[in-house]
């Protein structure tokens, strides 16, 4: 047992023997703030577990390929929905989360192999007695609400023009300089691989690299179980498009030569292996830094943001790989991501390289939030939502000093939660300086911590419960506002993961750095799509679906589109271009509700694509396009 754990056990024993002494109880209230988050995670039943790679080499060998080539990869055909660990029924979609279940629950300590609640509890928890909790009937003072002062105007940081195409959005992340860097390093690496063979290396051109990326995105739209199936000429697989872009041999050549960093720099870095100067991310550093910078430069998040983990699936033999027992993707590389809660835009992220041995480190859950929630880049007044892996009083207080407010679920042992019998919908709470701790009885216990919420605002939520007569019916139960806001705004990273998983371009490869290349392409495409969608909405235009956006992007990258392709984002038209038309071609069929008065109408606007009344008594068509003139007529 290490020194920290010995101190923890001693404090538990002392407090149990001398609980009458009130001075010692006050001292123990302050101990949690001085404890590192790393100790808190180590003492709890973490939902995120990590297993060393060497312990599961046998399991890994069963799923890895025999050959070292990238020829036989098997992408996922059906996108997997990410399940949040330790959540009872939170939907990954922010739009539906306010109707979903509890954000966190207290796990029972009856499982085999688990320590008792006394041995796992922190010293701070002993000072929290049942008398400290207050009921929902007792009034709570609402804390000072944050004043939102972002560094930049929230939303896309672009000049809105009518000529923006999917390729132009994508090039914000994969710029020409980025492509040139990858191209030069891939040609150098390919020449090194080809050295000593009969056939000399032929340099890859910029057009070849763009066509390669186009095919990679195309393969995310149309799934085949084997890479060579895209070029098969059998009756089942006869796909003409890949052959139009490039031959299978050329695609394989580029795939095997793909290299992000300079091979000479890699060789110098390999000499430092085993020393503190060794860089584990050297082979992805150029693209890694460029993508992060581009994500922050092209968009600024709104007030509600969230931080969570993301897994990039891989079973390559690499020290960066993690095993996450309770995640849908159990093997892979772990990323910590900050995303906009509303649209799911990946604003910043970093790759987890393993436990840090730095003296100033306070645990990965604390450090990751402090790295991503940078007030110098974001601004102040943000509301950050995190799950119980990150939540701790020290983190929330330090964020508050940076003028970033936070809300998150709490692990039961971190506040000394005593499981008591209470009816469903029961709320109790207590405050510790600027921190609100609230417990809500749903189907399971829900524990929350917040720096900007009030304990109870009178909100309610519907639950389908069975009565004493055995009949199921919906009932209203009181619910803390912290629970509602958490369910609504915590799903930013989940939304981003869902958008990526629908058409992921991730390929199975033994080269770990190529897995990151494919994931960076995923991030670039999804962020580009979100920028297109946000810009179109600001201009009152109809955005493309993600599938259509990717289809256009493939044709533009490969250069296979029509010579004079029209702009994919329609320009803003003058009011005189808004012409009426019948919805179905017949005035008596296919009527829809008017956008303004909700009466049935067979007429719609060609440009706005909304139904509008166009009769003498209800001229909603004119009122919709000329609101000022209609108000003037009413005044007269």
C-alpha positions in Angstrom: 0.0 0.0 0.0 1.4 3.4 -1.0 1.8 6.4 1.2 -1.3 8.1 -0.1 -3.5 5.1 0.6 -2.0 4.7 4.1 -2.9 8.3 4.9 -6.4 7.7 3.6 -6.9 4.6 5.8 -5.5 6.3 8.9 -7.8 9.3 8.4 -10.8 6.9 8.1 -9.8 5.1 11.3 -9.2 8.3 13.2 -12.5 9.8 12.2 -14.4 6.7 13.2 -12.8 6.6 16.7 -13.0 10.4 17.4 -16.2 11.4 15.5 -17.3 13.5 18.6 -14.5 16.0 18.0 -16.1 18.8 15.9 -12.7 20.4 15.1 -11.5 17.3 13.3 -14.7 17.0 11.4 -14.2 20.5 10.0 -10.6 19.7 9.0 -11.8 16.6 7.2 -14.2 18.7 5.1 -11.3 20.3 3.4 -9.3 17.2 2.6 -11.0 16.4 -0.6 -9.8 19.6 -2.3 -6.2 18.7 -1.5 -6.5 15.2 -2.9 -5.6 14.5 -6.5 -8.3 13.4 -8.9 -6.0 10.4 -9.7 -6.6 9.1 -6.1 -10.3 9.6 -6.5 -10.4 7.5 -9.6 -8.2 4.8 -8.2 -10.5 4.4 -5.1 -13.8 4.2 -7.0 -15.6 1.7 -9.1 -14.6 3.3 -12.4 -16.8 2.7 -15.4 -13.7 3.1 -17.6 -11.2 0.5 -17.0 -7.8 0.1 -18.7 -6.0 -3.1 -19.3 -2.4 -3.6 -20.3 -1.8 -4.9 -23.8 0.5 -7.6 -22.8 -2.2 -9.2 -20.6 -4.5 -9.8 -23.6 -2.1 -10.7 -26.4 -3.7 -14.0 -26.8 -7.1 -12.4 -27.3 -5.6 -10.0 -29.8 -4.0 -12.7 -31.9 -7.4 -14.3 -32.5 -8.6 -11.1 -34.3 -5.6 -9.9 -36.2 -4.7 -10.8 -39.8 -2.0 -13.1 -40.8 -0.5 -10.8 -43.4 1.1 -7.4 -42.8 -0.6 -5.8 -45.8 -3.6 -3.5 -45.8 -5.3 -5.5 -48.5 -7.9 -7.2 -46.3 -9.6 -4.8 -44.0 -13.1 -5.2 -42.8 -14.9 -1.9 -42.0 -18.0 -1.9 -40.0 -21.2 -2.3 -42.0 -23.6 -1.3 -39.3 -22.8 1.8 -37.3 -22.7 1.2 -33.6 -24.4 3.5 -31.2 -22.2 4.6 -28.3 -23.5 3.6 -24.9 -22.5 5.9 -22.0 -21.0 4.1 -19.1 -22.8 4.3 -15.8 -25.9 6.0 -17.3 -29.2 4.4 -16.8 -31.0 5.6 -19.9 -29.4 8.7 -21.4 -30.0 9.1 -25.1 -26.9 10.0 -27.1 -28.9 12.5 -29.0 -29.2 15.9 -27.2 -32.5 16.5 -28.8 -34.1 13.5 -27.1 -32.1 13.5 -23.9 -34.5 15.8 -21.9 -37.1 13.0 -22.1 -34.7 10.3 -21.3 -33.9 8.7 -18.0 -31.4 9.4 -15.2 -28.0 10.7 -16.1 -26.2 8.6 -13.5 -27.0 6.0 -10.9 -25.4 4.7 -7.7 -24.1 1.2 -8.2 -24.6 -1.4 -5.5 -21.6 -2.6 -3.6 -22.7 -6.2 -3.4 -20.8 -7.4 -6.4 -18.0 -9.9 -5.9 -14.5 -8.6 -5.6 -15.6 -5.1 -4.8 -14.4 -3.3 -1.7 -16.9 -2.2 0.9 -18.1 1.4 0.9 -16.1 2.2 4.0 -12.8 1.1 2.5 -13.5 3.0 -0.7 -14.8 6.2 0.8 -12.7 9.3 0.9 -12.0 11.0 4.2 -14.2 13.9 3.1 -17.2 11.7 2.9 -17.2 10.9 6.6 -18.0 14.5 7.5 -21.3 14.4 5.4 -24.0 13.3 7.7 -27.7 12.7 7.0 -28.5 16.0 8.8 -26.5 17.9 6.2 -29.0 17.1 3.4 -31.9 19.5 2.8 -35.2 18.6 1.3 -36.6 20.2 -1.9 -39.1 22.2 0.2 -36.2 24.1 1.8 -35.4 27.2 -0.3 -32.1 27.4 -2.1 -30.5 30.6 -3.3 -29.8 30.6 -7.0 -26.1 31.2 -7.7 -24.8 34.0 -9.9 -25.4 33.1 -13.5 -22.4 33.2 -15.9 -22.0 36.2 -18.2 -21.1 34.7 -21.6 -18.1 36.5 -23.1 -16.6 34.3 -25.8 -13.3 35.2 -27.5 -15.0 35.0 -30.9 -18.5 35.1 -32.2 -20.1 31.6 -31.7 -20.6 29.7 -35.0 -18.7 29.3 -38.2 -15.8 31.8 -38.5 -16.2 32.1 -42.3 -17.4 34.7 -44.8 -20.7 33.4 -46.0 -20.6 33.1 -49.8 -22.9 31.4 -52.3 -20.0 29.6 -54.0 -18.8 27.5 -51.0 -18.7 23.8 -52.0 -18.1 20.7 -49.8 -14.5 20.6 -51.1 -13.9 24.2 -49.9 -15.2 23.3 -46.5 -13.0 20.1 -46.4 -9.9 22.1 -47.5 -10.2 24.1 -44.3 -8.9 21.0 -42.5 -6.9 19.3 -45.2 -5.4 22.4 -46.8 -3.0 22.4 -49.7 0.0 22.8 -47.4 -1.1 19.7 -45.4 -1.5 17.7 -48.6 1.9 18.7 -49.8 3.5 17.6 -46.5 1.8 14.2 -46.6 2.7 13.9 -50.3 6.4 14.7 -49.7 6.7 12.3 -46.7 4.8 9.5 -48.5 7.0 9.8 -51.6 10.1 9.6 -49.4 8.8 6.6 -47.5 7.7 4.9 -50.7 11.1 5.4 -52.2 12.7 3.8 -49.1 10.4 0.8 -49.3 11.1 0.4 -53.0 14.9 0.8 -52.6 16.8 -2.3 -53.8 13.9 -3.7 -55.9 13.8 -3.9 -59.7 11.0 -1.5 -60.2 11.9 2.1 -59.2 9.4 4.3 -57.2 7.1 6.5 -59.1 6.2 9.7 -57.1 2.6 10.3 -56.1 1.0 13.5 -57.4 -1.4 15.8 -55.6 -4.1 14.6 -57.9 -3.3 11.0 -56.9 -3.5 11.8 -53.2 -6.8 13.6 -53.7 -8.2 10.7 -55.6 -7.0 8.3 -52.9 -8.8 10.4 -50.2 -11.9 10.5 -52.5 -11.9 6.7 -52.7 -11.4 6.4 -48.9 -14.5 8.6 -48.3 -16.4 6.6 -51.0 -15.7 3.4 -49.2 -17.4 4.8 -46.2 -20.5 5.4 -48.2 -20.5 2.0 -49.9 -19.3 -0.9 -47.6 -17.6 -4.0 -48.9 -16.1 -6.6 -46.7 -12.8 -6.7 -48.5 -10.8 -4.0 -50.1 -10.3 -5.8 -53.5 -14.1 -6.2 -53.8 -14.3 -2.6 -55.1 -12.4 -3.6 -58.2 -13.9 -7.0 -58.8 -15.7 -7.5 -62.2 -18.0 -10.3 -61.1 -21.7 -10.2 -61.6 -22.2 -9.3 -57.9 -19.5 -6.7 -57.3 -19.3 -4.9 -60.6 -18.7 -1.4 -59.3 -17.6 1.0 -62.1 -16.8 4.1 -60.0 -13.5 3.0 -58.2 -12.0 1.9 -61.5 -12.8 5.3 -63.0 -10.7 7.1 -60.3 -7.7 4.8 -60.1 -6.7 1.1 -60.5 -6.6 -1.2 -57.5 -2.8 -1.6 -57.8 -2.3 2.2 -57.6 -4.6 2.5 -54.6 -2.7 -0.3 -52.8 0.6 1.4 -53.6 -0.5 4.7 -52.1 -2.0 3.0 -49.1 1.2 1.2 -48.3 3.3 4.3 -48.8 1.1 6.6 -46.9 3.2 8.4 -44.3 2.4 11.5 -42.3 5.8 12.5 -40.8 9.3 12.7 -42.3 11.0 9.3 -42.2 14.3 10.9 -41.3 12.7 12.6 -38.2 11.2 9.2 -37.3 14.6 7.6 -37.4 16.1 10.2 -35.1 13.1 9.8 -32.8 13.5 6.0 -32.7 17.1 6.5 -31.3 15.6 8.2 -28.3 13.3 5.3 -27.5 13.3 4.6 -23.7 14.3 8.2 -22.8 12.1 11.1 -21.7 12.8 12.8 -25.1 11.1 10.0 -27.1 7.9 11.3 -28.8 5.3 8.6 -29.0 3.2 10.6 -31.5 6.1 11.6 -33.7 4.6 9.7 -36.8 1.4 11.7 -36.7 2.5 15.1 -35.3 2.4 17.2 -38.5 -1.2 16.3 -39.3 -2.2 16.0 -35.7 -1.3 19.6 -34.9 -2.8 21.0 -38.2 -6.1 19.3 -37.7 -6.4 20.6 -34.1 -5.5 24.1 -35.2 -8.0 24.0 -38.1 -10.8 22.8 -35.8 -10.3 25.7 -33.4 -9.9 28.3 -36.2 -12.9 27.4 -38.3 -15.6 27.4 -35.6 -16.3 28.9 -32.1 -18.6 26.9 -29.8 -21.7 28.3 -28.2 -22.1 28.6 -24.4 -22.9 24.9 -23.7 -20.0 22.5 -24.3 -19.1 19.0 -23.2 -16.0 16.9 -22.7 -15.9 13.1 -23.1 -13.7 10.2 -24.3 -13.7 8.8 -27.8 -12.3 5.5 -29.0 -10.6 5.0 -32.4 -11.0 1.3 -33.1 -7.7 -0.6 -33.6 -6.0 -3.8 -32.6 -2.5 -3.0 -33.8 0.3 -3.9 -31.5 1.1 -0.4 -30.2 1.7 1.0 -26.7 -0.9 3.7 -27.2 -3.7 1.2 -27.5 -6.1 1.0 -24.6 -8.7 -1.6 -23.5 -12.0 -0.1 -22.3 -14.2 -2.8 -20.8 -17.5 -0.9 -20.8 -17.2 0.8 -24.2 -18.8 -0.4 -27.4 -15.3 -0.1 -29.0 -13.2 -1.9 -26.4 -9.8 -1.9 -28.2 -8.3 1.2 -29.7 -6.8 4.6 -29.1 -8.4 6.9 -26.6 -9.0 10.6 -27.4 -10.4 13.3 -25.0 -12.7 15.5 -27.0 -14.4 18.9 -26.4 -17.5 19.4 -28.6 -20.2 21.9 -29.0 -23.3 20.5 -27.3 -25.7 21.9 -29.9 -24.3 20.7 -33.2 -21.6 18.2 -32.2 -18.7 20.1 -33.8 -15.3 18.7 -32.6 -13.6 21.9 -31.4 -10.5 20.4 -29.8 -9.1 17.0 -28.8 -5.9 15.3 -27.8 -4.7 11.7 -27.8 -4.1 9.9 -24.5 -0.5 8.7 -24.3 -0.7 6.9 -21.0 -0.3 7.8 -17.3 1.8 10.9 -16.8 4.6 10.7 -14.1 4.7 14.5 -13.8 4.8 15.9 -10.3 2.3 18.6 -11.1 -0.2 16.0 -12.6 -3.5 15.8 -10.7 -4.9 12.8 -12.6 -5.9 12.3 -16.2 -9.6 13.3 -15.5 -8.5 16.6 -14.0 -5.7 17.3 -16.5 -7.7 16.5 -19.6 -10.4 19.0 -18.7 -7.9 21.7 -17.9 -6.1 21.2 -21.2 -9.3 21.3 -23.3 -11.2 24.0 -21.4 -8.7 26.7 -22.1 -10.3 30.1 -21.2 -7.6 31.9 -23.2 -9.0 30.3 -26.4 -12.6 29.9 -25.4 -13.4 33.0 -23.4 -15.4 33.1 -20.2 -19.0 32.3 -19.1 -19.1 28.8 -20.7 -21.2 26.0 -19.2 -19.2 22.7 -19.3 -20.9 19.3 -18.9 -18.9 16.2 -17.9 -19.7 12.7 -16.6 -18.7 11.1 -13.3 -15.2 10.3 -14.6 -14.2 13.9 -14.4 -16.4 15.5 -11.7 -14.6 16.5 -8.5 -14.9 19.6 -6.3 -11.3 20.6 -6.9 -11.9 20.6 -10.7 -15.1 22.5 -10.5 -13.7 25.1 -8.1 -10.6 25.6 -10.3 -12.8 26.0 -13.4 -14.9 28.5 -11.6 -11.7 30.6 -10.9 -11.3 30.6 -14.7 -14.9 31.8 -15.1 -16.0 28.5 -16.6 -19.1 27.0 -14.9 -19.5 23.2 -14.7 -22.2 20.5 -14.2 -21.7 16.8 -14.0 -22.7 13.5 -12.4 -20.9 12.4 -9.2 -19.8 9.0 -8.1 -21.4 8.0 -4.8 -18.2 7.4 -2.9 -16.9 10.8 -3.7 -19.5 12.5 -1.5 -20.1 9.8 1.0 -23.5 8.9 -0.3 -25.5 6.7 2.1 -28.2 4.8 0.2 -31.5 5.5 1.9 -35.0 4.4 1.1 -37.0 7.3 -0.5 -40.0 7.5 -2.9 -39.4 8.1 -6.6 -39.0 11.8 -7.4 -37.6 12.6 -3.9 -35.0 15.5 -4.0 -32.4 16.4 -1.4 -29.4 18.7 -1.6 -26.7 20.5 0.2 -24.1 23.2 -0.6 -20.4 23.4 0.0 -19.4 27.0 -0.8 -20.0 27.4 -4.5 -20.8 23.8 -5.2 -24.3 22.3 -5.2 -24.7 18.6 -4.6 -28.2 17.3 -5.3 -29.6 13.7 -5.1 -32.7 12.7 -7.1 -34.5 9.4 -6.7 -35.5 8.1 -10.1 -35.5 4.4 -10.8 -32.0 4.6 -9.4 -30.2 7.2 -7.4 -28.9 10.2 -9.4 -26.2 12.4 -7.9 -25.2 15.7 -9.5 -22.7 18.5 -8.8 -23.1 22.0 -10.3 -21.7 25.5 -9.9 -24.5 27.3 -11.6 -27.8 25.5 -10.8 -30.4 25.9 -8.1 -31.4 22.8 -6.2 -35.1 22.8 -7.4 -37.0 25.1 -9.7 -40.4 23.2 -9.7 -39.7 21.3 -12.9 -41.2 17.9 -13.4 -40.7 14.9 -15.7 -43.0 12.1 -16.9 -42.4 8.5 -16.0 -44.4 5.4 -17.0 -45.0 3.6 -13.7 -47.3 0.8 -12.7 -49.8 1.5 -10.0 -51.1 -0.6 -7.2 -53.8 -2.0 -9.5 -51.1 -3.2 -12.0 -52.1 -0.6 -14.6 -49.2 1.4 -16.3 -49.7 5.1 -16.5 -47.6 8.3 -16.9 -47.0 10.3 -13.8 -45.2 13.6 -13.2 -42.3 13.5 -10.8 -40.3 16.5 -9.6 -36.8 16.7 -11.1 -33.8 19.0 -10.4 -33.0 21.4 -13.3 -29.4 20.2 -13.2 -30.6 16.8 -14.4 -32.6 18.3 -17.2 -29.7 20.4 -18.4 -27.3 17.5 -18.2 -29.5 15.3 -20.3 -29.9 18.1 -22.9 -26.3 19.3 -23.2 -24.0 16.4 -22.3 -24.4 14.6 -25.7 -22.1 16.8 -27.8 -19.3 14.3 -28.1 -21.9 11.5 -28.6 -23.5 13.4 -31.4 -20.1 13.8 -33.1 -19.3 10.1 -32.7 -22.7 9.2 -34.2 -22.1 11.4 -37.2 -18.7 9.8 -37.7 -20.0 6.3 -37.3 -22.7 6.5 -40.0 -20.1 6.7 -42.8 -16.8 6.1 -41.1 -13.7 5.8 -43.4 -11.7 3.9 -40.7 -9.8 1.0 -42.3 -8.2 -1.9 -40.6 -4.5 -1.6 -40.8 -1.5 -2.7 -38.8 0.2 0.7 -39.1 -1.1 2.6 -36.1 -0.5 6.0 -37.6 -2.7 5.2 -40.6 -5.6 4.6 -38.2 -5.2 8.1 -37.0 -5.0 9.4 -40.6 -8.4 7.8 -41.4 -9.8 9.2 -38.2 -8.6 12.7 -39.0 -10.3 12.4 -42.4 -13.5 11.5 -40.5 -13.2 14.5 -38.2 -12.5 16.8 -41.2 -15.5 15.5 -43.2 -18.0 15.7 -40.2 -16.7 19.2 -39.2 -16.9 20.4 -42.8 -20.5 19.0 -43.0 -21.4 20.9 -39.7 -20.0 24.1 -41.1 -22.0 23.7 -44.3 -25.1 23.0 -42.3 -24.6 26.0 -39.9 -23.8 28.4 -42.8 -26.8 27.2 -44.8 -29.2 27.8 -41.9 -27.7 31.3 -41.3 -28.5 32.1 -44.9 -32.0 30.6 -44.8 -30.9 27.9 -47.2 -31.7 24.2 -47.2 -28.5 22.2 -46.3 -27.5 18.9 -47.8 -27.8 15.7 -45.9 -24.5 14.2 -44.7 -24.8 11.4 -47.3 -25.3 13.9 -50.1 -22.5 16.1 -48.8 -20.1 13.2 -48.9 -21.2 12.2 -52.4 -20.5 15.7 -53.7 -17.2 15.8 -51.8 -16.1 12.5 -53.4 -16.8 13.8 -56.9 -15.0 17.1 -56.3 -11.9 15.4 -54.8 -11.7 12.9 -57.6 -12.5 15.4 -60.3 -15.3 13.2 -61.8 -18.1 15.7 -61.5 -19.6 17.7 -64.4 -17.4 20.3 -66.0 -19.8 23.2 -65.0 -21.2 21.8 -61.8 -23.7 24.2 -60.1 -23.0 25.6 -56.7 -24.1 23.1 -54.0 -25.2 25.9 -51.7 -27.9 28.0 -53.3 -27.3 31.7 -53.4 -29.5 34.1 -51.6 -32.2 35.2 -54.1 -33.9 38.5 -54.4 -37.6 38.8 -53.2 -38.7 38.8 -56.8 -37.4 35.3 -57.3 -39.8 33.9 -54.7 -42.5 32.5 -56.9 -45.6 30.6 -55.8 -46.5 27.1 -57.1 -49.0 24.4 -56.4 -47.7 21.7 -54.1 -49.0 18.8 -56.1 -49.9 20.5 -59.4 -53.6 20.5 -58.4 -55.3 23.0 -56.2 -57.4 20.4 -54.4 -54.8 17.7 -53.7 -51.7 17.6 -51.5 -52.5 20.6 -49.3 -50.3 21.5 -46.3 -50.4 23.7 -43.3 -49.5 27.3 -43.9 -46.2 28.4 -42.3 -47.8 31.5 -40.8 -51.5 30.8 -40.1 -51.6 27.0 -40.0 -54.6 26.9 -42.3 -54.6 24.4 -45.2 -53.2 25.7 -48.5 -52.2 24.1 -51.8 -49.6 26.8 -52.5 -45.9 26.9 -51.6 -42.9 29.2 -52.3 -40.5 27.8 -54.9 -37.4 29.3 -53.1 -38.3 29.0 -49.4 -39.9 25.6 -49.8 -42.7 26.4 -47.3 -46.5 26.3 -47.7 -48.1 29.7 -47.6 -51.7 30.9 -48.2 -52.2 32.9 -51.4 -55.9 34.0 -51.4 -57.5 37.5 -51.1 -58.5 37.0 -47.4 -55.3 35.3 -46.4 -52.3 36.6 -48.3 -49.6 34.9 -46.1 -47.4 34.7 -49.1 -46.9 38.5 -49.2 -46.6 38.7 -45.4 -43.9 36.1 -45.3 -41.7 37.8 -47.9 -42.6 41.4 -47.1 -43.2 41.6 -43.3 -42.7 45.4 -43.1 -45.2 46.1 -45.9 -47.9 43.9 -44.3 -47.4 45.6 -40.9 -47.8 49.0 -42.5 -51.0 47.9 -44.3 -52.4 46.7 -41.0 -51.6 50.0 -39.3 -53.4 51.9 -42.0 
